[in-house]
Amino acid sequence: MTAQNSKNISWHHSQVSRDSRESAFGNKGATIWLTGLSGSGKSTIAVALEKKLFDIGKKAYILDGDNVRFGLNKDLGFSEADRNENIRRISEVSRLFADASIICISSFISPYQKDRDDARTIHADSDLPFIEVFVNTPLEIAEQRDPKGLYIKARQGLIKDFTGISAPYEIPSNPEIILNTHELEIAQSVDNIISYLSDKNVI
């Protein structure tokens, strides 16, 4: 493993193997990547999914788009470059969680296909499951929900570079799961993810 912008560093390997961690913890690591418009239901599904996994004895943790901007990514704005860096950092953190035998539930708009592809590659390079979940809600439904009042502000020009209004959202080309949340109850969406994880022997 090489670093592009750093010199005189080397990767230090653990003496504890992934298999040993999975056996000791009774848990396989993976990243469940929820992507979709603001108001599509990503955070609601993430919270319900984490609780479901916890209830069946699985270790899981949410990385939420808003939450990480209070700390890890508080230096980033919402320009395309900052969005790219936001997702790059989260991709790496998600990989670390998954490598530690934790199911990482990453809930981010992540509007650009390349950023999501890069996140997938980061996991593939470490032989870790990456499950892309497209939380699919028509823009007009997301605007009707508008729990934070962001679409109204974006339509008024008060928020620049807002995904779906003044900035693009690139629909996932080949996600593992599509959740049409304007047609599904939250519990149904969670059950669909749980079924997929079970079928793929993640849980």
C-alpha positions in Angstrom: 0.0 0.0 0.0 1.4 3.4 -1.0 0.6 6.9 0.0 0.4 9.5 -2.8 1.2 12.6 -0.8 3.3 11.3 2.1 6.9 10.1 2.3 8.8 8.0 4.8 5.7 6.0 5.9 4.9 2.3 5.8 1.9 0.2 6.4 1.9 -1.6 9.8 0.1 -4.9 9.8 -1.9 -6.3 12.8 -1.0 -9.6 14.4 -4.8 -10.3 14.6 -6.2 -11.7 11.4 -9.7 -10.8 10.1 -10.8 -14.4 10.4 -9.7 -14.3 14.1 -11.7 -11.1 14.7 -14.8 -12.5 13.0 -14.5 -15.7 15.0 -14.0 -13.9 18.3 -16.7 -11.3 17.7 -19.2 -13.5 16.0 -19.6 -10.8 13.3 -18.5 -10.3 9.7 -17.6 -6.8 8.6 -19.3 -5.1 5.7 -20.3 -1.6 4.5 -23.9 -0.9 3.6 -23.8 2.3 1.6 -27.1 4.2 1.5 -27.3 6.8 -1.3 -30.1 9.0 -2.4 -31.6 12.4 -2.4 -32.1 14.5 0.7 -35.4 13.4 2.1 -35.3 10.0 0.5 -35.3 8.2 3.8 -31.6 7.2 4.1 -31.1 8.3 7.8 -34.5 6.8 8.9 -33.6 3.5 7.2 -30.1 3.6 8.7 -31.4 4.0 12.2 -34.0 1.3 11.9 -31.4 -1.1 10.3 -28.9 -0.5 13.0 -31.5 -1.3 15.6 -32.6 -4.5 13.8 -29.0 -5.7 13.5 -28.4 -4.9 17.2 -31.5 -6.8 18.1 -30.3 -10.0 16.3 -26.9 -9.8 18.0 -24.9 -8.1 15.2 -22.4 -5.3 15.7 -23.3 -2.3 13.5 -22.6 1.4 13.5 -24.0 4.3 11.5 -21.9 7.0 9.8 -24.4 9.7 9.0 -23.9 12.5 6.5 -24.8 15.3 8.9 -23.1 13.7 11.9 -19.6 13.5 10.4 -19.7 17.1 9.5 -19.8 18.0 13.2 -16.3 16.5 13.6 -14.3 14.5 11.0 -15.4 16.6 8.0 -16.3 19.9 9.7 -13.7 21.6 7.5 -15.6 20.7 4.3 -18.3 22.6 2.4 -20.6 21.5 -0.4 -18.6 22.3 -3.5 -18.0 19.4 -5.9 -14.4 19.1 -4.7 -15.5 19.1 -1.0 -18.2 16.6 -1.7 -15.6 14.3 -3.3 -13.3 14.6 -0.3 -16.2 14.1 2.1 -17.0 10.7 0.4 -13.3 9.8 0.1 -12.8 10.1 3.8 -16.0 8.3 4.7 -15.0 5.5 2.3 -11.8 5.0 4.1 -13.5 5.1 7.6 -16.2 2.7 6.4 -13.5 0.3 5.3 -11.8 0.5 8.7 -15.1 -0.3 10.4 -15.7 -3.3 8.1 -12.1 -4.5 8.5 -12.7 -4.4 12.3 -15.6 -6.9 11.8 -18.4 -4.3 12.2 -21.2 -3.7 9.8 -20.8 -0.1 8.8 -24.0 1.7 7.7 -22.9 4.7 5.7 -25.8 7.1 5.0 -24.7 9.8 2.5 -26.3 11.5 -0.5 -23.0 10.7 -2.3 -24.4 12.1 -5.6 -21.5 11.2 -7.9 -21.1 7.8 -9.5 -17.3 8.0 -9.5 -17.1 8.7 -5.7 -19.4 5.7 -5.1 -17.3 3.6 -7.4 -14.1 4.7 -5.6 -15.7 3.7 -2.3 -16.5 0.2 -3.8 -12.9 -0.1 -5.0 -11.5 0.8 -1.6 -13.5 -2.1 -0.1 -12.7 -4.5 -3.0 -9.0 -3.9 -2.6 -9.3 -5.1 1.0 -11.7 -8.0 0.1 -14.5 -6.5 2.1 -18.3 -6.6 1.2 -19.6 -3.3 -0.2 -23.4 -3.2 -0.6 -24.7 -0.2 -2.4 -28.3 0.6 -1.6 -30.1 3.1 -3.8 -32.8 4.8 -1.7 -34.9 5.7 -4.6 -37.5 8.5 -4.1 -38.8 10.8 -6.9 -37.6 14.4 -6.4 -41.2 15.7 -6.1 -41.8 13.3 -3.2 -38.5 14.2 -1.5 -39.5 17.9 -1.8 -42.9 17.2 -0.3 -41.2 15.5 2.7 -38.5 18.2 3.1 -38.0 17.5 6.8 -35.3 20.2 7.2 -36.9 22.7 4.9 -33.8 22.6 2.6 -35.6 22.2 -0.7 -37.6 25.4 0.0 -34.4 27.3 0.7 -32.7 25.8 -2.4 -35.6 26.8 -4.6 -35.3 30.3 -3.2 -31.6 30.4 -4.0 -30.6 30.5 -0.4 -28.6 27.2 -0.6 -26.1 26.8 -3.4 -25.1 23.5 -5.0 -28.0 21.6 -3.6 -28.4 18.1 -4.9 -31.4 17.6 -7.1 -32.0 21.3 -7.6 -28.8 23.2 -8.4 -26.4 20.3 -8.3 -26.7 16.8 -10.0 -27.5 13.5 -8.5 -26.2 10.6 -10.6 -28.4 7.6 -10.3 -26.5 4.4 -9.3 -25.7 2.3 -12.4 -25.7 -1.1 -10.7 -26.6 -1.0 -6.9 -27.0 -4.3 -5.0 -30.4 -3.1 -3.6 -33.0 -0.6 -4.8 -35.5 0.7 -2.2 -38.4 2.6 -3.7 -39.2 4.3 -0.4 -42.3 6.1 -1.8 -43.8 2.6 -2.0 -42.3 0.8 0.9 -42.7 1.1 4.7 -39.5 1.6 6.7 -39.8 -1.9 8.1 -40.1 -3.4 4.6 -37.0 -1.5 3.4 -35.0 -2.8 6.4 -36.3 -6.4 5.8 -35.1 -6.2 2.2 -31.6 -5.3 3.4 -31.6 -7.9 6.1 -32.7 -10.6 3.5 -29.9 -9.6 1.2 -27.3 -9.8 4.0 -28.6 -13.2 5.0 -28.6 -14.5 1.4 -24.9 -13.3 1.0 -23.9 -14.8 4.3 -22.9 -11.5 5.8 -25.2 -12.2 8.8 
